[in-house]
């Protein structure tokens, strides 16, 4: 197991290099002159040329790529083109809101989705199953921004129970920290919950037709024991995969939620960087998100051996 984990961690390095190369190429071959965008519509040619030289855009692409790789290997992600701040410092400031939103969204979704999925599988082809599946289909189909605005109108405007938008760091007030996260977590969690509920229903329903389930029932075990201890436990692998990869995707995919609720997270930072063609910020943010996604994927794979003793990993 340890050898396998080390091998997978080392395999992340070439993946990250490829990701950095792709991001480097995409943003540089995108239409438009970033120096002109930074300088503004009223800048003269000399100002634009000065910005190009400062950004190193006059150098050959191979040289720019070599400098970028040198910065990565030295642990220096460079300076943002706006604000005169280190890229890593700006990312650190936005990391806690995004991780908080992603973590609590996944927790909210899992706590509700798995019981609903198990219930739907147990009551397959009944009104209970159909109701849960209709709701999950709606939750997955409704645009996130529309759902977020509807929740704001209902719970923040019509019934002023929750704040419209904003974010309070946990270091300032732990109560306000959770209070401001309620609406963003629910709006994003409904979408994630719908996907996990459908996956849970499908996998548990398939497991309920296995021979060992019929044997467990023939022994006189309670239906709750059959469902939770035998059916759900053996159906956990694909569910864990969806949950783990969903968390990794949420880290970079909560842009809509962060913009609707004015949360200063990684998503908003990346959107602003793309809008202003902040090359160092774009490269560093995408690279870090890709690394986190790869690590989460590794943790999901390692959890398989814990959940299913039949699975064994080796270094080869």
C-alpha positions as CSV (number, residue, x, y, z in Angstrom):
1,X,0.0,0.0,0.0
2,X,2.8,2.5,1.0
3,X,4.8,1.7,-2.2
4,X,1.6,2.2,-4.3
5,X,0.9,5.5,-2.6
6,X,4.4,6.7,-3.2
7,X,4.3,5.7,-6.8
8,X,1.0,7.5,-7.4
9,X,2.4,10.6,-5.7
10,X,5.4,10.6,-7.9
11,X,3.2,10.1,-10.9
12,X,1.4,13.3,-10.1
13,X,4.6,15.3,-11.0
14,X,4.6,14.6,-14.8
15,X,0.8,15.2,-14.8
16,X,1.3,18.6,-13.2
17,X,4.0,19.4,-15.7
18,X,1.7,18.6,-18.6
19,X,-1.1,20.6,-17.0
20,X,1.2,23.6,-16.6
21,X,2.3,23.3,-20.3
22,X,-1.3,23.1,-21.5
23,X,-2.3,26.1,-19.4
24,X,0.8,28.1,-20.5
25,X,-0.1,27.4,-24.1
26,X,-3.8,28.1,-23.9
27,X,-3.5,31.5,-22.3
28,X,-0.7,32.7,-24.6
29,X,-2.4,31.7,-27.8
30,X,-5.7,33.2,-26.7
31,X,-6.8,36.2,-28.9
32,X,-6.0,39.7,-27.6
33,X,-3.0,41.4,-26.3
34,X,-2.8,41.1,-22.5
35,X,-0.5,44.2,-22.3
36,X,-3.1,46.3,-24.0
37,X,-5.8,45.0,-21.7
38,X,-3.7,45.8,-18.7
39,X,-2.8,49.2,-20.0
40,X,-6.3,50.2,-20.7
41,X,-8.1,51.6,-23.8
42,X,-6.4,55.1,-23.6
43,X,-2.7,53.9,-23.2
44,X,-0.2,54.8,-25.9
45,X,2.1,52.3,-27.7
46,X,5.1,53.1,-25.5
47,X,3.1,52.2,-22.3
48,X,1.9,49.0,-23.9
49,X,5.4,48.1,-25.0
50,X,6.7,48.7,-21.5
51,X,4.1,46.4,-20.0
52,X,5.0,43.7,-22.6
53,X,8.6,43.9,-21.6
54,X,7.8,43.8,-17.9
55,X,5.7,40.7,-18.4
56,X,8.4,39.1,-20.5
57,X,6.1,38.7,-23.5
58,X,8.9,39.9,-25.9
59,X,10.9,36.8,-25.0
60,X,10.5,33.6,-27.0
61,X,7.8,31.2,-25.8
62,X,10.5,28.5,-24.9
63,X,12.3,31.0,-22.7
64,X,9.0,32.0,-21.0
65,X,8.1,28.4,-20.4
66,X,11.6,27.7,-19.0
67,X,11.2,30.6,-16.6
68,X,7.8,29.3,-15.5
69,X,9.1,25.8,-14.8
70,X,12.0,27.3,-12.9
71,X,9.6,29.2,-10.7
72,X,7.5,26.1,-10.1
73,X,10.5,24.1,-9.0
74,X,11.8,26.8,-6.7
75,X,8.4,27.2,-5.1
76,X,7.9,30.7,-6.3
77,X,4.6,31.1,-8.2
78,X,5.4,34.6,-9.2
79,X,3.8,38.0,-8.6
80,X,0.3,39.0,-9.6
81,X,0.1,41.6,-12.3
82,X,-2.5,43.5,-10.2
83,X,-2.0,44.5,-6.6
84,X,1.7,44.0,-6.5
85,X,1.3,40.9,-4.3
86,X,2.7,37.4,-4.4
87,X,0.4,34.9,-6.2
88,X,0.7,32.4,-3.4
89,X,-0.3,35.0,-0.8
90,X,-3.4,35.9,-2.7
91,X,-4.4,32.2,-3.2
92,X,-3.9,31.5,0.5
93,X,-6.3,34.3,1.4
94,X,-9.0,32.8,-0.9
95,X,-8.3,29.1,0.0
96,X,-10.3,29.0,3.3
97,X,-13.6,30.2,1.9
98,X,-13.5,27.8,-1.1
99,X,-12.4,24.8,1.0
100,X,-15.1,25.6,3.5
101,X,-17.8,25.9,0.9
102,X,-16.7,22.7,-0.8
103,X,-16.3,20.7,2.4
104,X,-19.7,21.6,3.9
105,X,-21.4,21.3,0.6
106,X,-20.2,17.7,0.3
107,X,-21.1,17.0,3.9
108,X,-24.6,18.4,3.4
109,X,-25.1,16.4,0.2
110,X,-23.8,13.1,1.6
111,X,-25.8,13.2,4.8
112,X,-29.0,13.7,2.8
113,X,-28.3,11.9,-0.5
114,X,-27.2,8.5,0.8
115,X,-30.3,7.8,3.0
116,X,-32.5,9.0,0.2
117,X,-30.8,6.8,-2.4
118,X,-31.0,3.8,-0.1
119,X,-34.7,4.5,0.5
120,X,-35.3,4.8,-3.2
121,X,-33.6,1.5,-3.9
122,X,-35.5,-0.2,-1.1
123,X,-38.8,1.1,-2.3
124,X,-38.0,0.7,-6.0
125,X,-40.8,1.3,-8.5
126,X,-43.0,2.7,-5.8
127,X,-44.3,6.3,-5.4
128,X,-41.4,6.9,-2.8
129,X,-38.8,5.9,-5.4
130,X,-40.4,7.9,-8.2
131,X,-40.8,11.0,-5.9
132,X,-37.1,10.9,-4.9
133,X,-35.9,10.4,-8.5
134,X,-38.1,13.3,-9.8
135,X,-36.8,15.6,-7.1
136,X,-33.2,14.5,-7.8
137,X,-33.7,15.1,-11.5
138,X,-35.0,18.5,-10.9
139,X,-32.2,19.3,-8.5
140,X,-29.6,18.3,-11.0
141,X,-31.3,20.0,-14.0
142,X,-32.1,23.4,-12.5
143,X,-29.4,26.0,-13.2
144,X,-27.3,26.7,-10.1
145,X,-27.5,30.5,-10.4
146,X,-31.3,30.4,-10.7
147,X,-31.6,28.1,-7.7
148,X,-29.3,30.3,-5.7
149,X,-31.3,33.4,-6.5
150,X,-34.5,31.7,-5.6
151,X,-33.2,30.7,-2.2
152,X,-32.0,34.3,-1.7
153,X,-35.4,35.7,-2.6
154,X,-37.2,33.3,-0.3
155,X,-34.9,33.0,2.8
156,X,-33.1,36.3,2.7
157,X,-35.6,38.7,1.2
158,X,-39.2,37.4,1.8
159,X,-38.3,35.7,5.0
160,X,-35.2,37.5,6.3
161,X,-33.8,34.5,8.1
162,X,-30.4,34.4,6.4
163,X,-28.0,36.9,4.9
164,X,-28.2,37.8,1.3
165,X,-24.5,37.5,0.6
166,X,-21.1,37.9,2.2
167,X,-18.5,35.9,4.1
168,X,-17.1,36.1,7.6
169,X,-13.8,34.4,8.4
170,X,-13.9,31.8,11.2
171,X,-11.2,33.8,13.0
172,X,-13.6,36.8,13.4
173,X,-16.7,34.9,14.5
174,X,-17.4,31.2,14.2
175,X,-21.1,31.7,14.5
176,X,-21.3,34.3,11.7
177,X,-18.9,32.1,9.7
178,X,-21.5,29.2,9.6
179,X,-24.4,31.7,9.4
180,X,-23.2,33.2,6.1
181,X,-22.4,29.7,4.7
182,X,-25.9,28.3,5.1
183,X,-27.4,29.5,1.8
184,X,-24.4,28.9,-0.4
185,X,-24.0,25.4,1.0
186,X,-27.7,24.5,0.5
187,X,-27.9,25.9,-3.0
188,X,-24.7,24.1,-4.2
189,X,-25.5,21.0,-2.1
190,X,-28.8,20.4,-3.7
191,X,-27.1,19.9,-7.1
192,X,-24.4,17.6,-5.6
193,X,-27.0,15.7,-3.5
194,X,-29.1,15.0,-6.6
195,X,-26.2,13.3,-8.3
196,X,-25.1,11.3,-5.3
197,X,-28.7,10.2,-4.6
198,X,-29.1,8.8,-8.1
199,X,-25.8,7.0,-7.9
200,X,-26.6,5.6,-4.5
201,X,-30.0,4.4,-5.7
202,X,-28.5,2.7,-8.8
203,X,-25.7,0.9,-7.0
204,X,-27.7,-0.2,-4.0
205,X,-30.5,-1.4,-6.3
206,X,-28.0,-3.5,-8.2
207,X,-26.6,-4.9,-4.9
208,X,-30.0,-5.9,-3.6
209,X,-30.3,-8.5,-6.4
210,X,-27.1,-10.3,-5.3
211,X,-27.3,-13.8,-3.8
212,X,-25.7,-12.8,-0.5
213,X,-28.6,-10.3,0.0
214,X,-31.1,-13.1,-0.4
215,X,-29.1,-15.3,2.0
216,X,-29.1,-12.5,4.6
217,X,-32.8,-12.1,4.3
218,X,-33.3,-15.9,4.5
219,X,-31.4,-15.9,7.8
220,X,-34.0,-13.6,9.2
221,X,-31.9,-10.5,9.5
222,X,-33.8,-7.2,10.0
223,X,-34.3,-5.2,6.7
224,X,-32.4,-2.3,8.1
225,X,-29.4,-4.6,8.8
226,X,-29.6,-6.0,5.3
227,X,-29.8,-2.5,3.7
228,X,-27.1,-0.8,5.7
229,X,-24.6,-3.5,6.6
230,X,-24.8,-5.7,3.5
231,X,-26.2,-3.7,0.6
232,X,-24.9,-0.2,1.2
233,X,-21.5,-1.4,2.5
234,X,-20.9,-3.4,-0.7
235,X,-22.2,-0.5,-2.9
236,X,-20.0,2.2,-1.4
237,X,-17.1,2.1,-3.9
238,X,-18.8,4.0,-6.7
239,X,-20.5,6.3,-4.2
240,X,-17.2,7.2,-2.6
241,X,-15.8,7.8,-6.1
242,X,-18.5,10.3,-6.8
243,X,-18.2,12.0,-3.4
244,X,-14.4,12.3,-3.6
245,X,-14.2,13.5,-7.2
246,X,-17.1,15.8,-6.5
247,X,-15.1,17.5,-3.7
248,X,-12.2,18.0,-6.0
249,X,-14.3,19.5,-8.7
250,X,-16.1,21.8,-6.3
251,X,-12.8,23.4,-5.3
252,X,-12.6,24.9,-8.8
253,X,-16.2,24.7,-9.8
254,X,-18.0,26.9,-7.2
255,X,-17.5,30.0,-9.3
256,X,-21.2,30.6,-9.7
257,X,-21.9,30.2,-6.0
258,X,-19.0,32.5,-5.0
259,X,-20.2,35.2,-7.4
260,X,-23.8,35.0,-6.4
261,X,-23.1,35.1,-2.7
262,X,-20.0,37.4,-2.9
263,X,-17.7,34.8,-1.4
264,X,-14.0,35.8,-1.8
265,X,-12.9,32.3,-3.0
266,X,-10.6,30.7,-5.5
267,X,-13.3,30.7,-8.2
268,X,-13.8,34.4,-8.1
269,X,-10.0,34.9,-8.0
270,X,-9.6,32.8,-11.1
271,X,-12.4,34.5,-13.0
272,X,-10.9,37.9,-12.2
273,X,-7.5,36.7,-13.3
274,X,-8.8,35.5,-16.6
275,X,-10.7,38.7,-17.2
276,X,-7.6,40.8,-16.6
277,X,-5.2,38.3,-18.3
278,X,-3.2,37.9,-15.1
279,X,-0.9,35.2,-16.5
280,X,0.9,34.3,-13.3
281,X,-2.3,34.0,-11.3
282,X,-4.1,31.9,-13.9
283,X,-1.2,29.5,-14.2
284,X,-0.7,29.1,-10.5
285,X,-4.4,28.7,-9.7
286,X,-5.1,26.1,-12.3
287,X,-1.9,24.2,-11.3
288,X,-2.8,24.1,-7.6
289,X,-6.4,23.1,-8.4
290,X,-5.1,20.3,-10.6
291,X,-2.7,19.1,-7.9
292,X,-5.5,19.0,-5.3
293,X,-7.8,17.1,-7.7
294,X,-5.0,14.6,-8.3
295,X,-4.4,14.1,-4.6
296,X,-8.1,13.7,-3.9
297,X,-8.3,11.1,-6.7
298,X,-5.4,9.2,-5.0
299,X,-7.1,9.3,-1.6
300,X,-10.3,7.9,-3.2
301,X,-8.3,5.0,-4.7
302,X,-6.6,4.3,-1.4
303,X,-10.0,4.2,0.4
304,X,-11.0,1.3,-1.8
305,X,-8.7,-1.0,0.0
306,X,-10.1,0.1,3.4
307,X,-13.7,-0.3,2.3
308,X,-13.2,-3.6,0.4
309,X,-10.6,-6.0,1.9
310,X,-10.5,-7.9,-1.3
311,X,-8.7,-5.0,-3.0
312,X,-4.9,-5.0,-2.6
313,X,-2.4,-2.5,-4.0
314,X,1.2,-3.2,-4.8
315,X,4.1,-0.9,-5.8
316,X,4.4,-2.5,-9.2
